[in-house]
């Protein structure tokens, strides 16, 4: 078979290949690393990845040859928890946090999510498009090739639909692949008297139109103290499930409310945040096969002492992902590399656990595990060559962009850390 791309002279290759499911503790402990390796592609798909002897199996006469120079090569990164559709930033709230105000106190003062809601409602589709396109460029330059994209800063019918339509438009226009998530239940907007009234509005007015237009693959709810109760989250997610949507849940970030248990009860694809998840919730998630999506950028930004207990979750048999939680209020970063650093330094995850948590596990967390997340035959040719000799250096060296070259669908889209043909 003729190949179109050969990446050779790879110093260390991490393929994440070999399983048709998320990776668990015992899988990660046996992670294979290839040295003096190759990746061979045809068009937008992987043909083979591994030992250089694979070159004997393919016709490379017309293939573009890229010399990796002895560097580390991995699958493209997958960011599976991203509040992508928003207008503006909230840098002014940092001063409030430094004075000791917590998340809910800022929200009660009309800041927080509601501040971004006002800005997002006022922004035109064109303004939002340009802002988000730049965010996606930054993500791509840092090695992310697929991302989730949540709504949730509209909280009214018009802006939620506008947001999710933008996700579809950007998915066509930008190199990064986007997976839409409807997060209409992100907060209670000011025009509603309480969460119960707004829950009914989401179920009766917004969710049916999102489903009818097929604007989102997933539905998410912020189930926590001061936001939506377990019962309200159950009602919204059950309604979404009836309409054929897959489920995610912001669970137990602020208190142990029972969001992890609800994720297991409803067979959600993922439960996310989980800083305060109970032992019972963790065990039930493991039994139900719910992926834990952990977001260390958020407690870091909020200056919390406690992070999600990744060690306990992995040891209890959960598949774990990590993600940026990119948003203007509690995790203002497009860089999964920074999140990888924090996962190691603050959650004591190993390099092997971290690479699984930004490739194959989040691929399954957005229902794309059969297409992305590993370098193996038939999957998308989404590949990163790092300015690193090995996986450990990628986790250890922080504060700089180590993505040297990024290939998306077999095409070079980032070189020397900069996007090619940037708008």
C-alpha positions in Angstrom: 0.0 0.0 0.0 1.3 3.5 -0.9 1.8 5.9 2.0 1.6 9.7 1.8 3.5 10.5 5.0 6.4 8.9 6.9 7.6 10.3 10.2 10.9 8.6 11.0 13.8 8.8 13.4 11.4 9.1 16.4 13.3 8.9 19.6 10.4 7.8 21.7 6.9 7.0 20.3 3.8 6.7 22.5 1.0 5.2 20.5 -1.7 4.4 23.1 -2.8 1.6 20.8 -4.1 -1.8 21.4 -7.3 -1.4 23.4 -10.9 -0.6 22.3 -11.8 1.1 25.5 -10.5 3.7 28.0 -7.2 2.8 29.7 -7.3 1.8 33.4 -4.5 1.5 36.0 -3.2 -2.0 34.9 -3.1 -0.9 31.2 -1.2 2.2 32.0 1.4 0.3 34.1 2.2 -1.7 30.9 2.4 1.3 28.6 4.7 0.5 25.7 7.3 3.0 24.4 8.9 2.5 21.0 12.4 3.8 20.3 13.9 4.6 16.8 10.3 4.4 15.6 8.1 5.5 12.7 4.5 6.6 12.0 3.2 5.9 8.5 0.0 7.6 7.1 -2.1 7.6 4.0 -4.2 10.7 3.6 -5.9 11.5 6.8 -5.4 8.1 8.4 -2.8 6.2 10.3 -1.5 3.1 8.4 1.0 1.9 11.1 3.0 3.2 14.1 5.8 1.4 15.9 9.2 -0.1 15.1 11.0 1.2 12.0 10.8 -2.3 10.5 7.2 -1.3 9.5 8.7 0.7 6.7 9.3 -2.6 4.8 5.5 -3.2 4.7 4.5 -0.1 2.7 5.3 1.7 -0.5 7.1 4.9 0.6 8.2 6.0 -2.8 5.9 9.0 -2.9 5.6 9.7 0.8 6.5 13.0 2.4 9.3 12.2 4.8 9.5 14.1 8.1 12.6 13.5 10.3 11.5 13.7 14.0 15.2 14.3 15.0 15.0 11.8 17.9 12.1 13.6 19.5 9.1 12.4 21.4 5.9 11.7 19.3 2.4 11.1 20.7 -1.2 11.3 19.5 -2.7 14.7 19.2 -4.1 15.9 22.5 -7.8 15.7 23.3 -9.4 18.4 25.5 -12.7 17.0 26.8 -14.0 19.8 29.1 -14.0 23.2 27.5 -16.3 26.2 27.9 -15.4 27.5 24.5 -18.3 29.7 23.6 -18.0 32.9 25.5 -17.3 36.6 25.1 -14.7 38.6 27.1 -12.5 37.7 30.0 -12.9 38.3 33.8 -9.4 39.3 34.9 -11.0 41.8 37.3 -12.2 39.0 39.5 -8.7 37.9 40.3 -8.4 40.9 42.7 -11.6 39.7 44.5 -10.1 36.2 44.9 -7.0 37.7 46.3 -9.2 39.5 48.9 -10.7 36.2 49.9 -14.0 36.1 48.0 -15.0 32.6 47.0 -16.7 31.4 43.8 -20.2 31.6 45.2 -19.7 35.0 46.8 -18.6 36.5 43.5 -21.6 34.9 41.8 -24.0 36.3 44.4 -22.6 39.8 43.6 -23.6 39.5 40.0 -20.1 38.5 38.8 -18.9 35.0 37.8 -20.9 33.1 35.2 -23.6 35.8 35.0 -21.1 38.5 34.1 -20.0 36.3 31.1 -23.6 35.6 30.3 -24.3 39.3 29.8 -21.2 39.7 27.6 -22.0 36.7 25.5 -25.6 37.7 25.0 -24.5 41.1 23.8 -21.8 39.8 21.4 -22.7 39.2 17.7 -22.1 35.9 16.1 -19.2 37.4 14.2 -17.6 38.8 17.3 -17.9 35.4 19.0 -16.5 33.6 16.0 -13.4 35.7 15.8 -12.7 35.4 19.5 -13.2 31.6 19.6 -11.2 31.1 16.4 -8.2 32.7 18.1 -8.7 30.4 21.2 -8.7 27.4 18.9 -5.5 28.6 17.2 -3.8 28.8 20.6 -5.0 25.3 21.5 -3.8 23.9 18.2 -0.3 25.4 18.7 -0.1 23.7 22.1 -0.8 20.3 20.6 -4.6 20.0 21.0 -6.2 18.5 17.9 -9.8 17.8 19.2 -11.8 19.6 21.7 -15.2 19.6 23.4 -17.1 22.9 23.1 -19.8 23.7 25.7 -22.5 26.3 25.5 -23.8 27.7 28.8 -23.0 31.4 28.7 -26.3 32.2 27.0 -28.9 30.8 29.4 -31.7 31.9 27.1 -33.0 30.2 24.0 -31.5 32.6 21.4 -28.0 32.7 22.8 -27.8 29.0 23.5 -28.8 28.2 20.0 -26.4 30.9 18.6 -23.6 29.3 20.6 -24.1 25.8 19.5 -24.6 26.8 15.8 -21.2 28.5 16.1 -19.7 25.2 17.3 -20.9 23.6 14.1 -19.6 26.4 12.0 -16.2 26.4 13.6 -16.0 22.7 13.4 -16.2 23.1 9.6 -13.8 26.1 9.4 -11.0 25.4 11.9 -8.4 22.6 11.8 -9.4 21.4 15.3 -12.4 19.0 15.5 -15.1 20.2 17.9 -17.7 18.2 19.8 -20.7 20.2 20.9 -22.1 20.0 24.5 -25.4 21.7 25.6 -24.8 23.2 29.0 -28.0 25.3 29.3 -28.1 24.4 33.0 -24.8 26.2 33.9 -26.3 28.8 36.2 -29.7 30.4 36.9 -30.0 33.6 34.9 -31.2 36.8 36.5 -34.6 36.9 34.9 -35.7 33.6 36.5 -36.8 33.5 40.2 -35.1 30.2 41.0 -33.4 27.0 39.7 -36.7 25.1 39.6 -38.4 27.6 37.3 -35.2 27.7 35.1 -35.0 23.8 35.1 -38.5 23.7 33.6 -37.6 26.3 31.0 -34.5 24.3 29.9 -36.5 21.0 29.6 -39.5 22.5 27.9 -38.2 25.3 25.8 -34.5 25.0 25.0 -33.6 21.3 25.0 -36.2 20.3 22.4 -34.9 22.8 19.9 -31.3 21.8 20.6 -32.2 18.2 19.9 -34.4 19.0 16.9 -31.5 20.8 15.2 -29.0 18.2 16.4 -26.8 21.0 17.7 -25.1 19.0 20.4 -24.0 15.4 21.0 -23.9 15.8 24.8 -25.9 17.4 27.5 -24.2 18.7 30.7 -25.5 20.1 34.0 -23.7 22.0 36.8 -24.9 19.9 39.7 -23.6 21.5 42.9 -24.4 23.7 45.8 -26.0 27.0 44.8 -26.6 25.8 41.2 -28.7 22.7 40.3 -29.8 20.0 42.7 -29.4 16.3 42.1 -33.1 16.0 41.3 -33.1 19.0 38.9 -29.9 17.6 37.2 -31.6 14.1 36.9 -34.6 15.6 35.2 -32.6 17.6 32.7 -30.2 14.8 31.9 -33.0 12.2 31.7 -34.9 14.5 29.2 -31.7 14.8 27.1 -31.2 11.0 27.2 -34.7 10.5 25.9 -33.8 12.7 23.0 -30.8 10.6 22.1 -28.1 12.8 23.7 -25.2 11.5 25.7 -24.6 12.7 29.1 -21.9 14.6 31.1 -22.2 16.2 34.5 -20.3 18.9 36.5 -20.3 16.9 39.7 -19.3 17.5 43.3 -16.9 20.4 42.7 -17.9 22.5 45.7 -19.6 20.0 48.0 -20.3 16.2 48.0 -23.8 16.7 46.7 -24.2 13.3 45.0 -23.3 14.2 41.4 -20.9 11.3 41.1 -23.6 8.9 42.1 -26.1 10.5 39.7 -23.5 10.1 36.9 -23.4 6.4 37.6 -27.2 6.1 37.9 -27.7 7.6 34.5 -24.7 5.9 32.9 -23.2 9.2 31.9 -20.2 9.1 29.7 -18.2 11.4 32.1 -18.4 13.1 35.5 -16.3 16.2 35.7 -14.5 18.2 38.4 -15.1 15.7 41.3 -13.0 17.6 43.9 -15.5 16.6 46.7 -16.7 13.3 45.2 -17.5 10.7 47.9 -15.9 7.2 48.1 -19.3 5.8 47.3 -19.6 8.0 44.3 -16.2 7.0 43.0 -17.0 3.3 43.5 -20.3 3.6 41.7 -18.7 5.5 38.8 -16.1 2.7 38.4 -18.8 0.0 38.4 -20.8 2.0 35.8 -17.8 2.7 33.6 -18.1 6.5 33.9 -14.9 8.4 33.0 -13.6 10.8 35.6 -12.6 14.1 34.0 -10.4 16.1 36.3 -9.6 19.8 35.9 -6.6 20.8 38.0 -6.4 24.3 36.4 -9.6 25.2 38.3 -8.5 24.6 41.9 -5.1 26.1 40.9 -6.8 29.4 39.7 -9.2 29.4 42.7 -6.2 29.0 45.0 -7.7 26.0 46.7 -5.8 23.6 48.9 -7.7 20.5 47.6 -7.5 19.0 44.2 -9.5 16.0 42.9 -8.1 12.7 44.3 -6.7 11.3 41.1 -4.7 8.7 43.0 -7.7 7.3 44.7 -9.8 7.3 41.5 -7.2 5.5 39.5 -6.5 2.9 42.2 -10.3 2.3 42.5 -10.5 1.4 38.8 -11.7 4.6 37.2 -10.5 5.7 33.8 -9.3 9.3 34.3 -9.0 12.2 31.9 -7.7 15.7 32.5 -8.8 18.8 30.7 -8.3 22.6 30.6 -11.8 23.6 31.7 -11.0 26.7 29.6 -13.3 29.4 30.7 -13.0 33.1 31.5 -13.7 32.8 35.3 -11.9 29.9 36.8 -9.4 28.4 34.3 -8.2 30.9 31.8 -5.9 28.7 29.8 -5.9 27.1 26.3 -2.9 24.9 27.2 -3.3 21.3 28.0 0.4 21.2 28.6 0.0 23.4 31.7 -2.8 21.1 32.8 -0.4 18.1 32.4 2.2 19.8 34.6 -0.5 20.5 37.3 -1.7 17.0 37.2 1.8 15.8 38.0 2.7 18.4 40.6 -0.6 18.8 42.3 -2.4 15.5 41.8 0.6 13.2 41.8 -0.2 11.5 38.5 2.6 9.7 36.7 3.7 10.6 33.2 2.1 7.5 31.9 -1.2 8.3 33.6 -1.1 11.8 32.2 -0.5 10.9 28.6 -3.5 8.4 28.8 -5.5 11.2 30.4 -5.0 13.7 27.5 -5.2 11.2 24.5 -7.2 7.9 24.6 -9.3 8.4 27.7 -10.7 11.9 26.7 -11.3 10.5 23.2 -13.7 8.0 24.7 -15.0 10.8 27.0 -16.3 12.7 23.9 -17.4 9.5 22.1 -14.6 9.5 19.6 -12.4 6.7 20.9 -12.8 4.7 17.7 -11.4 7.6 15.6 -8.8 9.5 17.7 -6.7 9.3 20.8 -4.2 6.7 19.6 -1.8 6.1 16.7 -3.1 2.9 15.1 -4.4 1.7 11.8 -7.6 3.4 10.6 -7.6 6.2 13.1 -7.1 9.9 12.3 -3.6 11.0 11.6 -3.5 13.5 14.5 0.1 13.6 15.7 2.4 15.8 17.8 6.2 15.9 17.6 7.5 17.4 20.8 10.6 19.4 21.7 11.3 16.7 24.2 13.4 13.5 24.1 11.0 11.5 26.3 7.6 11.6 28.0 9.0 12.5 31.4 10.6 15.8 30.1 7.2 16.8 28.6 5.7 16.6 32.1 8.7 18.1 33.9 9.4 21.1 31.8 6.7 23.7 32.4 5.7 27.2 31.4 6.7 26.9 27.7 5.1 25.4 24.6 6.9 22.2 23.7 4.8 21.3 20.7 7.2 21.5 17.8 5.1 20.1 14.9 1.4 19.2 14.9 -0.3 17.1 12.2 -4.0 17.2 11.8 -5.6 14.6 9.5 -2.2 13.9 8.1 -1.4 17.5 7.3 1.3 19.7 9.0 -0.6 22.5 10.6 1.9 23.7 13.3 5.6 24.1 12.8 8.1 25.3 15.4 5.1 25.9 17.7 3.3 28.3 15.3 0.3 27.7 13.2 0.8 27.6 9.5 -1.4 29.9 7.4 -2.8 31.6 10.5 -5.7 34.0 9.9 
